[in-house]
Amino acid sequence: MTMRSDRGLRLFKAACCCLVLGLSACVQKAPPELLQAVETMDRQLVEAQGAEFAPEEYAKFVEHWVAVKGRMLSEQDVIRWPWEPNQLIADLREVQEQGERAASAAAQRKDAERRSAESRLASLDERLRLFIASIDEMGSRVVLGQQPIEAELLVKQARAFMEQGSFSRSLHAARKASELLDEQVERLGHELGHYADEKRVGAWRQMVRRTVEWSRTHHAAAIVVSKADRRLTLYRNGRQVVSYPVELGFNGILEKRYQGDGATPEGQYRVIRKRDHGQTKFYRALLLDYPNRDDRRRFQKARVAGAIPASSMIGGQIEIHGGTDRTLSQTLGCIMLDNHQIDALFESIDEGTPVTIVGAVNVTNSVSLALTGLGQSERG
């Protein structure tokens, strides 16, 4: 009996030792390297902006990862037998695979959005360059007020977002800039579309013909100014004598409507006074009879229609002159020459000389061509 008891005791102790050792091996734990790999994947997805570029894939990864971490905390004291499958490891591997899929999707979509933003910005840069060059060539920047500056700022903003890697914000700013350019092109078409209108240009051309014919008939000098071409041409006996480049008021491309609008008038006028040195704020000047009867009629009609400010005045003191007070010249809407050119013109004409100012003499003028180019750019 004694020998049996000792043997049984030894077997019992051995079984207990095995049980203790077995229990310690039955606690399911995640391999540290696997756990670290998933945590690294989590950080990489945040850095890769997974929530922005792969929202569905990233949401699935986060949901599964949170669930697995919750299980790890709640089951850290649970004991299972060694032969039971380790579901925790399988789940962690699945979370890791989800993270890899989300990272791959985010990288692909981010790269696609980057290329799209780069292409859009390059196209917008070229369009803005053409737009600014065109409005400066037409002298129509003032027609648009602050909008060209706003468009330029939006493009700079889009470029800054691009450099920061915020491609969606870059695209958004680029779209806003493009929409603003569309609005400006539409406004220019409304304000300056008559430069491409065959009927309007035909009327201007007829005015020029009458002036040249008057010069031929009366064997006298006559002046024609084309605002689109920025040219003043002197005729004598119906023949062109000389042609000079001119500058207009700050809003000179438009037809003058009231005092202070900076526009240059259109119509048939005469030189009513030659102002020499000391008789004008400018170097030398030829004072025109603006406003004439037609100008007053248009002014009253526009005022009744509410097309101009109720307190506005029709203005006057429109001259062809040389340099000196450039600011005043642009405010009045005058026509300015270089001093040596006004000297030559001053000596070539007399008071009473006809001066015809038109928008353009051909439909294919600089303004209509610029508008066509802007329209094509808009469609592109």
Order of alpha helices (4+ residues) and beta strands (2+ residues): alpha-alpha-alpha-alpha-alpha-alpha-alpha-alpha-beta-beta-beta-beta-beta-alpha-beta-alpha-beta-alpha-beta-alpha
